[in-house]
Amino acid sequence: MNEVSESKLNAARVKELQQQVDDLKELVNTLLSVICEEPDGVSSGAAPSFGQPPLNYCM
């Protein structure tokens, strides 16, 4: 009887940890998307054009 309840507790704990892993994966993917998305400011016009001095880079 004790083994059955321990098994259920372990299964619940594994399910909880899997949910946390899934949440963290989603967070990491979101952060990587933000970091990799036009980091030099090209789309916003903040990046210097060719021929201008390389000052105030966004990163």
Phi and psi restraints in degrees (range 20) as a CNS / XPLOR table:
assign (resid 1 and name C) (resid 2 and name N)
       (resid 2 and name CA) (resid 2 and name C) 1.0 -65.7 20.0 2
assign (resid 2 and name N) (resid 2 and name CA)
       (resid 2 and name C) (resid 3 and name N) 1.0 -37.4 20.0 2
assign (resid 2 and name C) (resid 3 and name N)
       (resid 3 and name CA) (resid 3 and name C) 1.0 -65.4 20.0 2
assign (resid 3 and name N) (resid 3 and name CA)
       (resid 3 and name C) (resid 4 and name N) 1.0 -34.8 20.0 2
assign (resid 3 and name C) (resid 4 and name N)
       (resid 4 and name CA) (resid 4 and name C) 1.0 -67.0 20.0 2
assign (resid 4 and name N) (resid 4 and name CA)
       (resid 4 and name C) (resid 5 and name N) 1.0 -44.3 20.0 2
assign (resid 4 and name C) (resid 5 and name N)
       (resid 5 and name CA) (resid 5 and name C) 1.0 -68.3 20.0 2
assign (resid 5 and name N) (resid 5 and name CA)
       (resid 5 and name C) (resid 6 and name N) 1.0 -37.5 20.0 2
assign (resid 5 and name C) (resid 6 and name N)
       (resid 6 and name CA) (resid 6 and name C) 1.0 -64.0 20.0 2
assign (resid 6 and name N) (resid 6 and name CA)
       (resid 6 and name C) (resid 7 and name N) 1.0 -39.8 20.0 2
assign (resid 6 and name C) (resid 7 and name N)
       (resid 7 and name CA) (resid 7 and name C) 1.0 -62.6 20.0 2
assign (resid 7 and name N) (resid 7 and name CA)
       (resid 7 and name C) (resid 8 and name N) 1.0 -42.0 20.0 2
assign (resid 7 and name C) (resid 8 and name N)
       (resid 8 and name CA) (resid 8 and name C) 1.0 -66.3 20.0 2
assign (resid 8 and name N) (resid 8 and name CA)
       (resid 8 and name C) (resid 9 and name N) 1.0 -40.5 20.0 2
assign (resid 8 and name C) (resid 9 and name N)
       (resid 9 and name CA) (resid 9 and name C) 1.0 -64.3 20.0 2
assign (resid 9 and name N) (resid 9 and name CA)
       (resid 9 and name C) (resid 10 and name N) 1.0 -41.9 20.0 2
assign (resid 9 and name C) (resid 10 and name N)
       (resid 10 and name CA) (resid 10 and name C) 1.0 -64.6 20.0 2
assign (resid 10 and name N) (resid 10 and name CA)
       (resid 10 and name C) (resid 11 and name N) 1.0 -41.2 20.0 2
assign (resid 10 and name C) (resid 11 and name N)
       (resid 11 and name CA) (resid 11 and name C) 1.0 -63.9 20.0 2
assign (resid 11 and name N) (resid 11 and name CA)
       (resid 11 and name C) (resid 12 and name N) 1.0 -40.6 20.0 2
assign (resid 11 and name C) (resid 12 and name N)
       (resid 12 and name CA) (resid 12 and name C) 1.0 -66.0 20.0 2
assign (resid 12 and name N) (resid 12 and name CA)
       (resid 12 and name C) (resid 13 and name N) 1.0 -40.1 20.0 2
assign (resid 12 and name C) (resid 13 and name N)
       (resid 13 and name CA) (resid 13 and name C) 1.0 -65.9 20.0 2
assign (resid 13 and name N) (resid 13 and name CA)
       (resid 13 and name C) (resid 14 and name N) 1.0 -41.7 20.0 2
assign (resid 13 and name C) (resid 14 and name N)
       (resid 14 and name CA) (resid 14 and name C) 1.0 -63.3 20.0 2
assign (resid 14 and name N) (resid 14 and name CA)
       (resid 14 and name C) (resid 15 and name N) 1.0 -41.8 20.0 2
assign (resid 14 and name C) (resid 15 and name N)
       (resid 15 and name CA) (resid 15 and name C) 1.0 -62.8 20.0 2
assign (resid 15 and name N) (resid 15 and name CA)
       (resid 15 and name C) (resid 16 and name N) 1.0 -42.1 20.0 2
assign (resid 15 and name C) (resid 16 and name N)
       (resid 16 and name CA) (resid 16 and name C) 1.0 -63.7 20.0 2
assign (resid 16 and name N) (resid 16 and name CA)
       (resid 16 and name C) (resid 17 and name N) 1.0 -44.6 20.0 2
assign (resid 16 and name C) (resid 17 and name N)
       (resid 17 and name CA) (resid 17 and name C) 1.0 -66.1 20.0 2
assign (resid 17 and name N) (resid 17 and name CA)
       (resid 17 and name C) (resid 18 and name N) 1.0 -36.9 20.0 2
assign (resid 17 and name C) (resid 18 and name N)
       (resid 18 and name CA) (resid 18 and name C) 1.0 -64.0 20.0 2
assign (resid 18 and name N) (resid 18 and name CA)
       (resid 18 and name C) (resid 19 and name N) 1.0 -38.5 20.0 2
assign (resid 18 and name C) (resid 19 and name N)
       (resid 19 and name CA) (resid 19 and name C) 1.0 -64.3 20.0 2
assign (resid 19 and name N) (resid 19 and name CA)
       (resid 19 and name C) (resid 20 and name N) 1.0 -41.3 20.0 2
assign (resid 19 and name C) (resid 20 and name N)
       (resid 20 and name CA) (resid 20 and name C) 1.0 -63.8 20.0 2
assign (resid 20 and name N) (resid 20 and name CA)
       (resid 20 and name C) (resid 21 and name N) 1.0 -40.9 20.0 2
assign (resid 20 and name C) (resid 21 and name N)
       (resid 21 and name CA) (resid 21 and name C) 1.0 -62.2 20.0 2
assign (resid 21 and name N) (resid 21 and name CA)
       (resid 21 and name C) (resid 22 and name N) 1.0 -44.4 20.0 2
assign (resid 21 and name C) (resid 22 and name N)
       (resid 22 and name CA) (resid 22 and name C) 1.0 -62.1 20.0 2
assign (resid 22 and name N) (resid 22 and name CA)
       (resid 22 and name C) (resid 23 and name N) 1.0 -41.5 20.0 2
assign (resid 22 and name C) (resid 23 and name N)
       (resid 23 and name CA) (resid 23 and name C) 1.0 -63.7 20.0 2
assign (resid 23 and name N) (resid 23 and name CA)
       (resid 23 and name C) (resid 24 and name N) 1.0 -41.8 20.0 2
assign (resid 23 and name C) (resid 24 and name N)
       (resid 24 and name CA) (resid 24 and name C) 1.0 -67.7 20.0 2
assign (resid 24 and name N) (resid 24 and name CA)
       (resid 24 and name C) (resid 25 and name N) 1.0 -37.2 20.0 2
assign (resid 24 and name C) (resid 25 and name N)
       (resid 25 and name CA) (resid 25 and name C) 1.0 -61.2 20.0 2
assign (resid 25 and name N) (resid 25 and name CA)
       (resid 25 and name C) (resid 26 and name N) 1.0 -43.4 20.0 2
assign (resid 25 and name C) (resid 26 and name N)
       (resid 26 and name CA) (resid 26 and name C) 1.0 -62.7 20.0 2
assign (resid 26 and name N) (resid 26 and name CA)
       (resid 26 and name C) (resid 27 and name N) 1.0 -42.1 20.0 2
assign (resid 26 and name C) (resid 27 and name N)
       (resid 27 and name CA) (resid 27 and name C) 1.0 -63.6 20.0 2
assign (resid 27 and name N) (resid 27 and name CA)
       (resid 27 and name C) (resid 28 and name N) 1.0 -45.2 20.0 2
assign (resid 27 and name C) (resid 28 and name N)
       (resid 28 and name CA) (resid 28 and name C) 1.0 -62.1 20.0 2
assign (resid 28 and name N) (resid 28 and name CA)
       (resid 28 and name C) (resid 29 and name N) 1.0 -43.8 20.0 2
assign (resid 28 and name C) (resid 29 and name N)
       (resid 29 and name CA) (resid 29 and name C) 1.0 -63.1 20.0 2
assign (resid 29 and name N) (resid 29 and name CA)
       (resid 29 and name C) (resid 30 and name N) 1.0 -38.9 20.0 2
assign (resid 29 and name C) (resid 30 and name N)
       (resid 30 and name CA) (resid 30 and name C) 1.0 -64.5 20.0 2
assign (resid 30 and name N) (resid 30 and name CA)
       (resid 30 and name C) (resid 31 and name N) 1.0 -45.6 20.0 2
assign (resid 30 and name C) (resid 31 and name N)
       (resid 31 and name CA) (resid 31 and name C) 1.0 -63.8 20.0 2
assign (resid 31 and name N) (resid 31 and name CA)
       (resid 31 and name C) (resid 32 and name N) 1.0 -40.5 20.0 2
assign (resid 31 and name C) (resid 32 and name N)
       (resid 32 and name CA) (resid 32 and name C) 1.0 -65.1 20.0 2
assign (resid 32 and name N) (resid 32 and name CA)
       (resid 32 and name C) (resid 33 and name N) 1.0 -37.3 20.0 2
assign (resid 32 and name C) (resid 33 and name N)
       (resid 33 and name CA) (resid 33 and name C) 1.0 -63.7 20.0 2
assign (resid 33 and name N) (resid 33 and name CA)
       (resid 33 and name C) (resid 34 and name N) 1.0 -41.8 20.0 2
assign (resid 33 and name C) (resid 34 and name N)
       (resid 34 and name CA) (resid 34 and name C) 1.0 -66.4 20.0 2
assign (resid 34 and name N) (resid 34 and name CA)
       (resid 34 and name C) (resid 35 and name N) 1.0 -42.4 20.0 2
assign (resid 34 and name C) (resid 35 and name N)
       (resid 35 and name CA) (resid 35 and name C) 1.0 -66.6 20.0 2
assign (resid 35 and name N) (resid 35 and name CA)
       (resid 35 and name C) (resid 36 and name N) 1.0 -41.3 20.0 2
assign (resid 35 and name C) (resid 36 and name N)
       (resid 36 and name CA) (resid 36 and name C) 1.0 -83.6 20.0 2
assign (resid 36 and name N) (resid 36 and name CA)
       (resid 36 and name C) (resid 37 and name N) 1.0 -10.6 20.0 2
assign (resid 36 and name C) (resid 37 and name N)
       (resid 37 and name CA) (resid 37 and name C) 1.0 -82.3 20.0 2
assign (resid 37 and name N) (resid 37 and name CA)
       (resid 37 and name C) (resid 38 and name N) 1.0 100.3 20.0 2
assign (resid 37 and name C) (resid 38 and name N)
       (resid 38 and name CA) (resid 38 and name C) 1.0 45.3 20.0 2
assign (resid 38 and name N) (resid 38 and name CA)
       (resid 38 and name C) (resid 39 and name N) 1.0 58.8 20.0 2
assign (resid 38 and name C) (resid 39 and name N)
       (resid 39 and name CA) (resid 39 and name C) 1.0 -66.5 20.0 2
assign (resid 39 and name N) (resid 39 and name CA)
       (resid 39 and name C) (resid 40 and name N) 1.0 -16.5 20.0 2
assign (resid 39 and name C) (resid 40 and name N)
       (resid 40 and name CA) (resid 40 and name C) 1.0 -92.9 20.0 2
assign (resid 40 and name N) (resid 40 and name CA)
       (resid 40 and name C) (resid 41 and name N) 1.0 0.9 20.0 2
assign (resid 40 and name C) (resid 41 and name N)
       (resid 41 and name CA) (resid 41 and name C) 1.0 79.8 20.0 2
assign (resid 41 and name N) (resid 41 and name CA)
       (resid 41 and name C) (resid 42 and name N) 1.0 16.2 20.0 2
assign (resid 41 and name C) (resid 42 and name N)
       (resid 42 and name CA) (resid 42 and name C) 1.0 -59.9 20.0 2
assign (resid 42 and name N) (resid 42 and name CA)
       (resid 42 and name C) (resid 43 and name N) 1.0 -44.1 20.0 2
assign (resid 42 and name C) (resid 43 and name N)
       (resid 43 and name CA) (resid 43 and name C) 1.0 -70.7 20.0 2
assign (resid 43 and name N) (resid 43 and name CA)
       (resid 43 and name C) (resid 44 and name N) 1.0 -26.9 20.0 2
assign (resid 43 and name C) (resid 44 and name N)
       (resid 44 and name CA) (resid 44 and name C) 1.0 -91.9 20.0 2
assign (resid 44 and name N) (resid 44 and name CA)
       (resid 44 and name C) (resid 45 and name N) 1.0 -9.7 20.0 2
assign (resid 44 and name C) (resid 45 and name N)
       (resid 45 and name CA) (resid 45 and name C) 1.0 84.8 20.0 2
assign (resid 45 and name N) (resid 45 and name CA)
       (resid 45 and name C) (resid 46 and name N) 1.0 5.9 20.0 2
assign (resid 45 and name C) (resid 46 and name N)
       (resid 46 and name CA) (resid 46 and name C) 1.0 -79.6 20.0 2
assign (resid 46 and name N) (resid 46 and name CA)
       (resid 46 and name C) (resid 47 and name N) 1.0 -19.1 20.0 2
assign (resid 46 and name C) (resid 47 and name N)
       (resid 47 and name CA) (resid 47 and name C) 1.0 -78.5 20.0 2
assign (resid 47 and name N) (resid 47 and name CA)
       (resid 47 and name C) (resid 48 and name N) 1.0 145.1 20.0 2
assign (resid 47 and name C) (resid 48 and name N)
       (resid 48 and name CA) (resid 48 and name C) 1.0 -68.8 20.0 2
assign (resid 48 and name N) (resid 48 and name CA)
       (resid 48 and name C) (resid 49 and name N) 1.0 146.4 20.0 2
assign (resid 48 and name C) (resid 49 and name N)
       (resid 49 and name CA) (resid 49 and name C) 1.0 -78.7 20.0 2
assign (resid 49 and name N) (resid 49 and name CA)
       (resid 49 and name C) (resid 50 and name N) 1.0 170.4 20.0 2
assign (resid 49 and name C) (resid 50 and name N)
       (resid 50 and name CA) (resid 50 and name C) 1.0 -63.9 20.0 2
assign (resid 50 and name N) (resid 50 and name CA)
       (resid 50 and name C) (resid 51 and name N) 1.0 137.0 20.0 2
assign (resid 50 and name C) (resid 51 and name N)
       (resid 51 and name CA) (resid 51 and name C) 1.0 97.5 20.0 2
assign (resid 51 and name N) (resid 51 and name CA)
       (resid 51 and name C) (resid 52 and name N) 1.0 -14.6 20.0 2
assign (resid 51 and name C) (resid 52 and name N)
       (resid 52 and name CA) (resid 52 and name C) 1.0 -91.7 20.0 2
assign (resid 52 and name N) (resid 52 and name CA)
       (resid 52 and name C) (resid 53 and name N) 1.0 155.2 20.0 2
assign (resid 52 and name C) (resid 53 and name N)
       (resid 53 and name CA) (resid 53 and name C) 1.0 -67.4 20.0 2
assign (resid 53 and name N) (resid 53 and name CA)
       (resid 53 and name C) (resid 54 and name N) 1.0 144.1 20.0 2
assign (resid 53 and name C) (resid 54 and name N)
       (resid 54 and name CA) (resid 54 and name C) 1.0 -78.7 20.0 2
assign (resid 54 and name N) (resid 54 and name CA)
       (resid 54 and name C) (resid 55 and name N) 1.0 77.6 20.0 2
assign (resid 54 and name C) (resid 55 and name N)
       (resid 55 and name CA) (resid 55 and name C) 1.0 -113.8 20.0 2
assign (resid 55 and name N) (resid 55 and name CA)
       (resid 55 and name C) (resid 56 and name N) 1.0 152.0 20.0 2
assign (resid 55 and name C) (resid 56 and name N)
       (resid 56 and name CA) (resid 56 and name C) 1.0 53.8 20.0 2
assign (resid 56 and name N) (resid 56 and name CA)
       (resid 56 and name C) (resid 57 and name N) 1.0 51.1 20.0 2
assign (resid 56 and name C) (resid 57 and name N)
       (resid 57 and name CA) (resid 57 and name C) 1.0 -64.1 20.0 2
assign (resid 57 and name N) (resid 57 and name CA)
       (resid 57 and name C) (resid 58 and name N) 1.0 149.1 20.0 2
assign (resid 57 and name C) (resid 58 and name N)
       (resid 58 and name CA) (resid 58 and name C) 1.0 -68.2 20.0 2
assign (resid 58 and name N) (resid 58 and name CA)
       (resid 58 and name C) (resid 59 and name N) 1.0 -27.2 20.0 2
